Amino acid sequence: MKVVANTRQEQGSGASRRLRRAAKVPGILYGGNATPTMIELDHNPLYHALRVEAFHASILDMELDGKPERVLLRAVQWHPYKPLVQHIDFQRVAADQKIVLKVPLHFTNQENSPAVKLSAAIISHVITEITVSCLPADLPEFVTVDLSNLQVGQTVHVRDIALPSGVSVVLGGRENPAVITVTVPAAAEEAAPAAAAPAKKGAEKKAPAKK
């Protein structure tokens, strides 16, 4: 994805307010061997780009003063109650240096899993993104979690997720948080034994009435 920016000369809160009144967003580009660069971007194209999932988890092609830069989105500051971007941070990317970034999880085939098809289970997505480390060329836009074999009572943890080649998950120590939990509604649990119970042979005989 592409983002267009220009170097800004004026700094300070007053200069930033003037930029925002002109429908522009102040920002900063840092990292690499270069000194941090104060930048400005047109608000509306940036606002719409921020609504795209891949903009948050991809290497971006920035055109800065007409020259190409490869960058990552690092931080966005929003207006407290208006849909306005107040400030944005980007980081330069070097092809030979690993990056650490949060990427979204995409869940597939849960409706075909035994947990759902056989037990009418409810699948809860505890987390929807994970932090990964990799070289820029290996960065995935998202990580797919295949739930086709999910069983009742099973919990999927972060370390259970299959990652693309060259990508590793970033966790601390023994940390291994749950990604998916499976619960069966009480009504479904009660219905299962009733459905499994064998039918009685013939009708029960009534006791003879007393004379």
N, C-alpha and C positions, 0 to 999 in steps of 0.2 A: 504494500500500500504506500501511497505517496503523500507527503505533506510538504507544503511550501512555506518557507519562513524567510524573514529578512533580519539583518542585524539592526538592533536599536541602539541609538547613541545616548538618549536621555535615560536616566535612572531615577529611582526614588518613587515615593507614593504618589506625588503630584503628577509625574510623568505617566505612571501606570493608569491613573484615573483618566488622563487625557486620551490615552490609547483606548481604554474601554469605551469612552464616549464616542470614539471614532470607529466603533465596532471591530476593534482589534484586541488581541489577547497578549499580554506580556508573558515572556517565558525565559527559560535558560537552557542552554545546551552545554553539558559538561562531560568529562571523561576523556579517555585516551591520553595522548601526550600534549594535547592543546589546552590552553587556558579556557576557563568557562566563558561562553559567549552569550550575551544578552540578546534575546531574539523577540520578534513580534510576528503574530500570525493573524490572518483574517478569521473573525469569530465564527461566522456561519459555516464555512466548509469544515472547520475544526469541530464544531458542535456536532455536525452530522457524522463525521468520521468517528467520534467518540461513542456513537450509538452502535457501531459495528464491533462485534466480539473480537474479530481478528486484529483490530487496531490496538487492542490491549495486550495481545500475546503473540506479536509478530515482529520481525525485523522490518522497520519502516525505512523507505527511501525518502530522505529529506532533501529538498532543494533549498539550500541556504545561499542567498545572494547569487543564485544561478549555478552554484557548485554543488555536487552530490555529496551527501553524508549518509552513512548507515546508522540508524539510531533505534533506541527503545524508548517507549513511553514509560516514565518512572513515577510521575505524580501529577494529579490534577486537583486544582482548588476550584470549587463551585461556589456560586453565590448562595447565601444561607437559605433563601426561599424563592429565588428566580432561576429559570433554566439558562443561566449565564456562566460561562467559564471565566474565572477570575485570573488564573495563573496556571502555567503548565511547565513541567520539567521533562527534558529528554536526556538520554545518555548515549554518547558515541559508542559504537561497537567495533571491536577489532576481530578480524576473522580467526585469529589464532588464540584468542582468549575466551575462556568459558564464561558464560553468563548465567545468572540465577534469575528466574522469572516464574511468576504464577501463570499456569495455563488451565483453561477450563476442561472439565470432564464432560464427555458426551456419553450418555447411557443408552444402550441398544438392547433389543430383544427381551426386555423384561416381561412383556405381555405374553411371550412364548415360553417362559420359564415354568418348570414344574411347580414352583411356589405359587404362581398366579393361576396357572391353568388347572391344577389339581386341588389347590387349597384356598383359592380366592384370597391370597395373602395381599397385604398392603406393603409396598416397597417404599421405604423412606430414604431420601437422599440426604445424608447427614452433612456431607461437604460436596461442593460442586466445582472445586478447583484444587490443584496441588502445586507445590513449588518444586521446580526441576532445575537441574544444572546440566549444561551441555555447551558445545560449540555453537556459534550462531547458525552454521549450515545445518545443524541437526535439530534445531528448535521446531517442535510441532505446534501447529495452530491450536490443537486440542488433543486430548488423549481419550481414546475410546475404551469404555468399560463394557464388555460383553456379559450380559446377565442371563444368557439363554439356559445355563445350567444351574441357576439359583434355586436352592432348596429351602424349605421351611426351617426356621431355626438357624439359618446360616447368616453370618455377618462378614461382609467384605471389608478388609482393611486396606490402607494405602499400600502396604508392602505386597499385597496380593495382586495389584494391578500390573498388567503386562505393559512395559514401556518400549517405545521405539529404540532401535539401536543407537547407541551413543548418548542416551538420555538416562539420567539417574534422578531419583527422588531425593529431596533435601528434607531430612528429618533430624531431630535431635536425640542422640543416645538411643534409648529403647522405645522412643515414641513410635506409635503405630496406630493412628486414629482410625476409627470406623468410617467407612465411606457409605455403606449401605446396611440398613437393618431390615429384617423381615418380620412382620407380625401378622397373625391370623385373627380376624375379628371373632368375638365371642360367638356370634350367630353362626359363623361358618364352622367353628369347632363343635358346636352342639349339633349341627346338621350332619356332620360326618359320621358319628356313631349311629345315628338314627338310620342313615342310608345304608350303613354296613350291616345292620342287624338282620338276621335271616327271617324270612317270613314263616309264620307258624303253619304247620300242616293241618289243614281243615279248620273248621270252626269249633270253638270250645263248646262242649255239651252243657246245657243248662241243667242245674240241679232240679229234680222233680219237685213240684209244688207239694207242700204239706197239706194233707187232708184235714 
